[in-house]
Amino acid sequence: MTDNPRFFAEPLPGHTEPLGHPGGATDTGPIEADTELVTAHLTPPIDDSD
């Protein structure tokens, strides 16, 4: 799958530099961005305020 390498090799939306090889999530913290493939499959939050 080509999307996994793209996550690290290309700048994510809202970022100017690629993530690269950070060595783990502990060093980076939340990124709050993803590739187009993943964001296209996200479902909107359910509004249960009725």
C-alpha positions, 0 to 999 in steps of 0.5 A: 500500500502506497499511502503508508509511506506517503504519510511519512514522506510527503507534507501532510495537510497543514504542515510544510515539511514531511514527518520523516522518521520520528522514531515513534508517536511518543516523540511527535505527539498528536499530528491531527492530519492524515493523507487523502486516502484516510480522510476520504474514509472518515465518517462525520460525527453523529449529531445526537443532540435531538 
